[in-house]
Amino acid sequence: MPKETATYTHGHHESVLRSHTWRTAANSAAYLLDSLKPHMKVLDIGCGPGTITADLAELVPDGHVTGVDHAPGILDQARATAAERGLKNVGFGVADVHELDYPDDTFCVVHAHQVLQHVGDPVRALSEMRRVCAPGGIVAVRDSDYAAMTWHPGSPAMDDWLDLYRRVARANGGEPDAGRHLKSWALQAGYAESAITSTASAWCYSTPEERDWWSGLWADRTVASAYAERATEGGHADAGRLAAVSEAWREWGRQPDGWFAVLHGEILCRK
């Protein structure tokens, strides 16, 4: 069975976790929430620091949520997140989405947020998610689409950021424009078209506080995270180019008419 073949582009630098810990079930999994029932058993793949996982656990009080991540180091933070909220119906472990260590038909819901854009074989991942999902259950996936991100005001340096990021992500084995591919990948993984509900939603940053937060985390990520290391080590950019992109982010954040939208593709697949 194939195992992980891609490298996680972002890593877990503080600038990355600044974004990940902001995520909630409400702002990142709204398309799924109406399908949740109190008794459900949920698998949350790529749980990261556990903020979405903890929200899901609160929404299935008579059920259980298992959060898994490919990076063992982040799970301590996920466990702390759950403990701080007094949750008893949640557990965490290490897993590779290409080869999940669970029996067939184990979970009522199998959820992955911002995961398939980073994996080596998203079709295989969706097949595994389907395998561990129980009959009548749901596989729920949401991924951003970098090429569809849009912002104002524009600048050549911000265009350079997008071109650079997409090249680094693809060199790492991922697909940064995953959002648009989700339905196609699900069909290739064996889901019937009639079983797939495909939607889209967006994050939008436009207030002074939002611009400062979003531009700051990307400015820092561009020069200080694993992404920066992979950009330079892979020969995609030198330190000077990364510094210029970082400053472009800060300049965008200072604009009173600054606006940035992140489009996501979503699928709910019923088994």
C-alpha positions in Angstrom: 0.0 0.0 0.0 1.4 3.5 -0.8 2.5 5.7 2.0 3.0 9.5 2.2 5.1 10.8 -0.7 4.6 14.5 -0.3 6.3 17.0 2.1 4.1 19.3 4.2 5.0 22.7 2.7 4.2 24.9 5.7 5.6 23.0 8.6 4.5 24.1 12.1 6.3 27.4 12.7 4.5 29.8 15.0 3.4 31.9 11.9 1.7 28.8 10.6 0.0 27.8 13.9 -1.2 31.4 14.1 -3.5 30.5 11.3 -4.3 27.0 12.2 -5.4 27.8 15.8 -7.8 30.5 14.4 -9.7 27.7 12.6 -13.0 26.6 14.0 -15.8 24.2 12.9 -17.9 27.3 12.2 -15.4 29.1 9.9 -13.8 26.0 8.4 -16.4 23.2 8.3 -19.8 24.9 8.1 -20.8 22.8 5.1 -20.6 19.7 7.4 -22.3 20.9 10.6 -25.9 20.2 9.6 -25.1 16.6 9.0 -23.6 15.9 12.5 -25.7 14.0 15.1 -24.9 13.8 18.8 -24.1 10.1 18.8 -21.6 10.1 15.8 -18.1 8.7 15.8 -15.9 11.1 13.8 -12.3 10.8 12.4 -10.6 14.2 11.9 -7.6 13.8 9.6 -4.9 16.4 9.7 -6.1 17.7 13.0 -3.1 20.0 13.7 -3.5 21.9 16.9 -7.0 20.5 17.4 -9.2 23.5 17.4 -11.6 22.1 14.8 -11.3 18.7 16.4 -12.4 20.1 19.7 -15.4 21.9 18.2 -16.5 18.6 16.5 -16.3 16.8 19.8 -18.6 19.4 21.4 -21.0 18.9 18.6 -21.2 15.0 19.1 -21.5 14.9 22.9 -22.7 11.3 22.9 -20.2 10.2 20.3 -16.4 10.3 20.0 -13.9 12.2 17.8 -10.4 10.8 16.9 -8.0 13.5 15.7 -5.0 12.3 13.7 -2.0 14.0 12.1 1.0 12.9 10.1 3.3 15.1 12.4 3.5 13.6 15.9 4.9 16.8 17.4 1.7 18.8 16.9 -0.5 16.3 18.8 0.6 17.6 22.3 -0.9 20.9 21.4 -4.1 19.2 20.2 -4.4 17.3 23.4 -3.9 20.5 25.4 -6.6 22.2 23.4 -9.1 19.4 24.2 -8.0 19.3 27.9 -8.4 23.1 28.3 -12.0 22.7 27.1 -12.7 19.7 29.4 -13.5 17.3 26.6 -13.6 13.6 27.4 -14.9 12.3 24.1 -11.8 13.0 22.0 -8.5 11.2 21.4 -5.5 11.8 19.2 -2.9 9.7 17.3 -0.5 9.6 14.4 -1.8 8.5 11.0 -1.0 8.5 7.2 -4.2 9.2 5.2 -2.9 6.9 2.5 -2.9 4.0 4.9 -5.3 4.5 7.8 -4.9 2.0 10.7 -8.6 1.5 11.3 -10.9 -1.4 10.2 -13.4 -0.9 7.4 -16.7 0.9 8.3 -15.4 2.4 11.6 -16.6 6.0 11.5 -19.8 7.8 10.9 -17.9 10.9 9.6 -14.4 11.1 8.1 -13.3 14.7 7.9 -10.2 16.4 6.4 -9.6 20.2 6.3 -6.8 21.5 4.2 -5.2 18.1 3.9 -5.5 16.8 0.3 -3.6 19.7 -1.1 -0.5 18.4 0.7 -0.6 14.7 0.1 1.1 12.6 -2.6 -2.0 10.7 -3.7 -5.3 12.4 -3.0 -7.3 9.8 -4.8 -5.8 7.0 -2.7 -6.4 9.2 0.4 -10.1 9.5 -0.5 -10.3 5.8 -1.1 -9.0 5.2 2.4 -11.4 7.7 3.9 -14.2 5.9 2.2 -13.0 2.5 3.4 -13.1 3.5 7.1 -16.4 5.3 6.7 -19.4 3.3 7.7 -22.3 2.6 5.3 -24.6 5.6 5.4 -21.8 7.8 6.7 -20.1 10.9 5.3 -16.7 11.8 4.0 -16.2 15.5 4.2 -13.3 17.4 2.7 -12.5 21.1 2.3 -9.4 22.5 0.6 -8.3 25.9 -0.6 -7.5 26.8 -4.2 -4.5 29.0 -4.4 -4.9 30.0 -8.1 -8.4 31.2 -7.2 -7.3 33.4 -4.4 -7.8 37.1 -5.1 -6.9 40.4 -3.5 -6.9 44.1 -3.8 -4.8 46.2 -4.4 -2.7 44.1 -6.7 1.1 44.3 -7.1 3.8 42.4 -9.0 5.4 41.3 -5.7 2.1 39.7 -4.5 1.8 38.0 -7.9 5.3 36.7 -7.3 4.2 35.3 -3.9 1.4 33.3 -5.5 3.6 32.0 -8.4 6.4 31.1 -5.9 4.1 29.3 -3.5 2.5 27.2 -6.1 5.8 26.1 -7.5 7.2 25.2 -4.1 4.0 23.3 -3.1 4.1 21.3 -6.4 7.8 20.5 -6.0 7.0 19.1 -2.5 4.5 16.7 -4.2 1.3 18.5 -3.4 -1.5 20.3 -5.4 -2.0 23.9 -4.2 -5.2 24.3 -6.3 -6.8 21.2 -4.7 -10.2 22.9 -4.1 -11.2 22.7 -7.8 -10.1 19.0 -8.0 -12.0 17.5 -5.0 -15.1 16.3 -7.0 -12.9 14.8 -9.7 -10.7 13.1 -7.2 -13.7 11.7 -5.4 -15.1 10.3 -8.6 -11.7 8.7 -9.4 -11.8 7.2 -5.8 -15.0 5.3 -6.6 -17.7 7.6 -5.2 -20.9 7.8 -7.3 -21.6 11.3 -8.6 -25.1 11.1 -7.1 -23.4 10.6 -3.6 -21.3 13.8 -3.9 -22.4 17.2 -2.9 -19.9 19.7 -4.1 -19.9 23.3 -2.8 -17.6 26.3 -2.2 -17.0 28.9 0.5 -14.5 31.6 1.3 -12.5 33.3 4.0 -12.3 37.0 3.6 -9.9 39.5 5.3 -10.7 43.2 5.0 -10.9 45.0 8.3 -7.7 46.6 9.7 -7.4 43.9 12.3 -7.9 41.1 9.7 -5.4 42.6 7.3 -2.8 43.0 10.0 -3.2 39.4 11.1 -3.4 37.8 7.6 -0.5 39.9 6.2 1.6 39.4 9.2 1.4 35.7 9.4 2.2 35.4 5.7 5.1 37.9 5.9 6.6 35.9 8.7 5.9 32.5 7.1 7.7 33.6 3.9 11.0 34.2 5.6 11.0 32.1 8.8 9.0 28.8 8.3 9.7 25.5 6.7 8.1 26.9 3.6 11.0 29.4 3.4 13.6 26.7 3.8 12.0 24.6 1.1 11.8 27.6 -1.2 15.5 28.3 -0.9 16.8 24.7 -0.7 14.7 23.8 -3.7 16.3 26.6 -5.7 12.9 28.4 -6.2 14.0 31.7 -4.5 16.9 33.2 -2.6 16.7 35.1 0.7 16.4 38.5 -1.1 13.4 37.4 -3.1 11.7 36.0 0.0 12.4 39.3 1.8 10.8 41.2 -1.0 7.7 39.0 -1.0 7.5 39.3 2.8 7.6 43.1 2.5 4.9 43.0 -0.2 2.6 41.2 2.3 3.2 43.9 4.9 2.6 46.6 2.3 -0.7 45.0 1.3 -1.7 44.9 5.0 -1.2 48.6 5.4 -3.6 49.5 2.6 -6.9 50.9 3.9 -8.7 49.3 0.9 -6.9 46.0 1.3 -9.1 42.9 0.7 -8.2 39.2 0.4 -10.4 36.2 -0.4 -9.5 32.6 0.0 -11.7 30.3 -2.0 -12.3 26.7 -0.9 -13.8 23.7 -2.6 -15.9 21.3 -0.4 -17.3 17.9 -0.9 -19.7 15.8 1.2 -19.7 12.2 0.0 -22.3 9.8 1.3 -21.3 6.1 1.4 
